[in-house]
């Protein structure tokens, strides 16, 4: 997002945090309702354009949103959406993207309140690895001819009782309403949002054998010093790396595996 949209989303994030800091607000219900509004505005392009029209007064757009949502969602959701449409957006799609992010953040907040945020982070990462390793599963989950009901049933059979309810909801929403994103990009976005709940960065660590608790703590401490932020480690085991570890933080790769050193030596010999 650029310019006005970025400012509008930043303000909306603050509003969401203020709402969910109130213990009387059900963050999971808020997430469900925000997701429903996201689906509505994604589907109704003309309505979305009206609600983001810079020529219309912000208060008039807020009143319209309030009338449309009256009796359909709770007061907290209606207030949040009204605040969103009062703001200026660079393009109409940004409003829907912002709503989608807020829905996911509300669900992650519910996980944080329940003490299961770490589990959600790990489950999202593991699900991504499962999808990466199964072409058949990825094909089934991204099949545009498959119905929402069929994909939901498949995911519930895979995830039901094996992951937290928040992870299940997030993955089902991502798969059934990808809104033009790849499955991998959507999972990566959710992982980053989960890390942001603790103001942490995500490091994907690949090693030949599982790291011990002491190794994980030491690596986390080193990365926190390097990047100046707390670091969540997503751990993956790949025997093909032979030895050592590789660490990816965002677009930066720190590779200390034997396989990479052998590959580099081979490239130099070939050169």
Buried (B, 14 or more C-beta within 10 A) or exposed (E): BEEBBBBBBEBBBEBBEEBBEEEEBBBBBBBBBBBBBBBBBBEEEEBBEBBBBEEEEBEEBBBBBBEBBEEEBBEBBBBBBBBBBBBEBBEBBBBBBBBBBBBBBBBBBBBBBBEBBEBBBBBBBBBBBEBBEEEEBBEBBBEEEBEEEEBBEBBEEBBEEEBBBBBBBBBBBBBBBBEEBEBEEBBBBBBEBBBBBBEBBBBBBBBBEEBEEEEBEEBBEEBBEEBEBBBBBBBBEEEEBEEBBBBBBEEEEEBEBEBBBEEEEEEEEEE
